[in-house]
Amino acid sequence: MQFPLMDAKTVFALLGVCSMLAAGGCGSRDSGEDDDAAPAAPTASNAAPAVPAGAGPSSDVPLVEQNLAYGEAANTNLIGYLVMPADAVEPLPGLIVIHGEAGLDEETRELTRRLAGERYIALAVDLYAGSSSQDGSDAATRAGALIDNAEATLGNIRQAYNYLTKYAFVPTVAAIGMSSGGSWALRAGIALPGELDAVVMYDGQIITESAALSQLTAPVLGHFAGLDESTPAADARIFRVRLGEEGKRAEINIYPNVQRGFASVGSPTYDAAAADEAWQRTLEFLDINL
């Protein structure tokens, strides 16, 4: 079932109502909500987003959050997760949050809430178009299918960009991705030159070809694990050098003695100290570039 997108006037009118009612709350999240139904008004929460120890400071900013359609795939709506400060009365910078192999899971939603708590309008995309929990495929197979259908995957991200700029009036937009989502954040930066204003990668496969990197206009912040076997530290250093050779603005950080997934609190390789350092660098990078 397809339904229309909310325009910016509707979004910010709802924000104004929720801001006035924030003390009592505009509603609560319902984990059993049917994503195929037309989206209701965004719901507000007074509670600060839960932030893992060592993963950055908590925010006391009341948030408005909603599952909503930001675009269309071949036979379905693209249902993402939009979060923004409840007291927003004017456009804020926008973030496209790109999940890893597991899809748009609760950990990605928590990251989206944390980022929104820093006064961004954050939209978490669903690159699997709702299939991540239905088709029975393992995460690696689904992630590989995205690469096989790169044009459609980038089209998904572009629709998120269009939603934020057209319906939320965001003046600037960054893409931020975890694990394989980091790769797609970089790919989006290459595919949307002059549009994306910043790219943040937490792990993810790198690209070093001059033909691709020459298209990149957004500055890049990369966080890579020193013990990652899929993107070794040596490759991350090559990535840093290649970006410099291409004259790109980039900050590539390698965290020694941690493994891939070090910044994901749900990962067995989570490292609080490295995650906190990466989070602070991310906030500073976004503040400078957005």
C-alpha positions in Angstrom: 0.0 0.0 0.0 1.5 3.3 -1.0 0.7 6.7 0.6 1.9 10.3 0.1 4.8 11.9 1.8 4.3 14.5 4.4 5.4 18.0 3.2 7.6 20.3 5.2 4.7 22.5 6.3 2.9 19.5 7.8 6.1 18.2 9.4 6.9 21.5 11.1 3.3 22.1 12.0 3.3 18.8 13.8 6.6 19.7 15.4 5.1 22.9 16.8 2.2 21.0 18.3 4.4 18.4 19.8 6.8 21.1 21.2 3.9 22.8 23.0 2.8 19.5 24.4 6.2 18.1 25.1 5.8 18.4 28.9 2.9 15.9 28.6 4.1 14.0 25.6 2.5 13.8 22.2 2.5 10.0 22.2 4.7 7.0 22.6 6.4 4.6 20.3 4.5 1.4 19.5 6.7 -1.4 18.6 3.8 -3.2 17.1 2.8 -0.4 14.7 2.0 -1.5 11.2 4.5 0.0 8.7 2.0 -0.5 5.8 -0.5 1.9 7.3 -0.4 5.6 6.5 1.9 7.3 8.9 0.4 9.1 11.9 1.7 12.3 13.3 5.3 12.1 14.6 5.4 11.1 18.3 7.4 12.9 20.9 9.4 11.6 23.8 10.7 13.5 26.8 13.2 10.8 27.7 16.8 11.3 26.7 18.0 8.7 24.2 19.7 5.8 26.0 23.5 6.2 25.3 25.8 3.3 26.1 28.7 4.0 28.5 31.7 5.3 26.6 29.6 6.1 23.5 29.2 9.9 24.0 27.2 12.1 26.2 23.4 11.6 26.6 21.1 14.3 25.3 18.1 15.7 27.2 16.5 17.1 24.0 12.9 15.9 23.6 12.6 14.1 20.3 9.9 13.5 17.7 10.1 10.2 15.9 8.2 8.4 13.2 8.3 5.5 10.8 7.4 7.0 7.4 7.6 6.7 3.7 10.5 8.7 2.2 10.3 7.2 -1.3 9.2 4.2 -3.4 10.9 1.0 -4.5 9.6 -1.2 -7.4 6.5 -2.6 -5.5 6.5 -0.9 -2.1 7.1 2.2 -0.1 10.5 2.8 1.4 9.8 3.1 5.1 12.5 4.9 7.1 12.8 6.2 10.6 12.7 10.0 11.0 13.8 11.6 14.3 14.2 15.3 15.1 14.2 17.6 18.1 10.6 18.3 19.3 11.3 22.0 19.7 12.4 22.5 16.1 10.7 25.6 14.6 13.0 26.1 11.7 15.1 23.7 9.4 18.0 22.0 10.9 20.9 20.2 9.2 19.9 16.7 7.9 21.5 13.3 8.3 21.0 10.2 6.2 21.7 7.3 8.5 22.6 4.1 6.7 22.4 0.7 8.4 24.8 -2.2 8.2 24.3 -5.8 7.1 21.6 -6.4 9.7 19.2 -3.8 8.2 17.2 -1.0 9.9 17.4 -2.6 13.4 17.0 -1.2 16.8 20.7 -0.3 17.1 20.4 1.8 14.0 17.3 3.5 15.4 19.2 4.2 18.6 22.0 5.8 16.6 19.4 7.9 14.8 17.9 9.1 18.0 21.3 10.0 19.4 22.2 12.0 16.4 18.9 13.8 16.4 19.5 14.6 20.1 22.5 16.6 18.8 20.0 18.8 17.0 19.9 17.2 13.6 17.0 15.9 11.5 18.0 12.3 11.1 16.5 9.9 8.6 17.5 6.2 8.8 16.9 4.5 5.5 15.9 0.9 4.8 18.1 -0.3 1.9 16.4 -3.7 2.1 13.0 -2.1 1.4 11.4 -4.1 4.2 12.8 -7.5 3.2 15.5 -7.8 5.9 13.3 -9.7 8.3 11.2 -11.5 5.8 13.2 -13.3 3.1 15.2 -15.6 5.3 18.5 -14.7 3.7 21.5 -14.2 5.9 22.9 -10.7 6.4 25.9 -11.2 4.1 23.7 -12.4 1.3 21.4 -9.4 1.6 24.3 -7.0 1.8 25.8 -8.6 -1.3 22.5 -8.2 -3.2 22.7 -4.4 -2.6 26.0 -4.3 -4.4 24.6 -6.3 -7.3 21.9 -3.7 -7.5 24.0 -0.7 -6.8 22.0 1.7 -9.0 18.8 0.9 -7.1 20.5 1.1 -3.7 21.9 4.5 -4.5 18.5 5.5 -5.8 17.1 4.6 -2.4 19.6 6.9 -0.7 18.9 9.7 -3.2 15.2 9.5 -2.4 16.2 10.0 1.3 18.2 13.0 0.3 15.3 14.4 -1.7 12.9 13.8 1.2 15.1 15.8 3.6 15.7 18.7 1.3 12.2 18.9 -0.2 10.0 18.1 2.8 12.1 19.0 5.8 13.9 22.0 4.2 17.3 20.9 5.5 20.0 23.3 4.3 22.8 20.7 4.4 22.9 16.9 4.4 25.5 14.4 5.5 25.5 10.6 5.0 26.7 8.5 7.9 26.9 4.7 7.8 28.0 1.8 10.1 29.8 -1.3 8.7 28.5 -1.9 5.2 26.5 1.3 5.6 29.9 3.1 5.8 30.6 1.8 2.3 27.2 3.1 1.0 27.8 6.5 2.7 31.0 6.8 0.7 29.3 5.6 -2.5 26.5 8.1 -1.9 29.1 10.9 -1.6 30.6 9.9 -5.0 27.1 9.5 -6.6 25.8 12.8 -5.2 28.6 15.3 -5.8 27.7 18.9 -4.9 24.7 17.7 -3.0 25.9 15.8 0.1 27.9 18.1 2.3 29.7 15.4 4.4 30.3 11.7 4.6 31.0 9.7 7.8 32.2 6.1 7.6 32.3 3.7 10.5 34.2 0.8 8.9 33.1 -0.3 5.5 34.8 -1.1 2.2 36.9 1.7 0.7 37.2 3.0 -2.8 40.5 4.1 -4.2 40.0 4.4 -7.9 40.7 7.9 -9.2 37.7 7.9 -11.5 35.4 7.5 -8.6 37.2 9.6 -6.0 37.5 12.5 -8.5 33.7 12.8 -8.3 33.7 13.3 -4.5 33.1 16.8 -3.3 32.1 16.2 0.3 34.7 15.9 3.1 35.1 12.4 4.5 35.5 11.3 8.1 36.5 7.6 8.4 36.7 5.5 11.5 38.5 2.1 10.9 39.4 -0.7 13.3 43.1 -1.5 13.4 42.3 -5.3 13.7 39.6 -5.4 11.0 40.3 -8.2 8.5 37.8 -7.0 5.9 39.3 -3.5 5.7 42.8 -3.8 7.2 44.6 -0.8 8.7 46.9 -0.9 5.7 44.0 -0.4 3.3 42.6 2.4 5.4 46.0 4.1 5.2 46.0 3.7 1.4 42.6 5.2 1.4 43.9 8.2 3.4 46.8 8.7 0.9 44.6 8.3 -2.2 42.1 10.9 -0.9 45.0 13.3 -0.3 46.4 12.7 -3.8 43.0 13.5 -5.2 42.9 16.7 -3.2 39.9 15.7 -1.1 39.2 16.9 2.4 39.4 13.9 4.6 40.2 12.7 8.1 40.8 9.0 8.3 41.2 7.6 11.8 42.5 4.1 12.6 41.9 2.8 16.1 44.5 0.3 17.1 43.8 -2.9 19.0 40.0 -2.8 18.2 38.0 -4.9 15.8 35.3 -4.2 13.2 32.1 -3.1 15.0 34.0 -1.4 17.8 31.5 1.5 17.8 28.4 -0.7 17.8 27.2 -1.3 21.3 25.4 -4.5 20.4 28.6 -6.0 18.9 30.8 -8.4 20.9 33.7 -6.3 19.6 32.4 -3.0 21.1 35.1 -0.9 22.7 33.8 2.0 24.8 36.9 4.1 24.8 37.4 3.9 21.0 33.6 4.4 20.4 33.6 7.5 22.6 36.6 9.0 20.7 35.0 8.3 17.4 31.7 9.8 18.5 33.3 13.1 19.6 35.2 13.3 16.4 32.0 12.7 14.5 30.1 15.4 16.3 32.9 17.9 15.7 33.2 17.0 12.0 29.4 17.4 11.5 29.4 20.7 13.4 32.1 22.1 11.1 30.7 20.8 7.8 27.0 21.2 8.3 
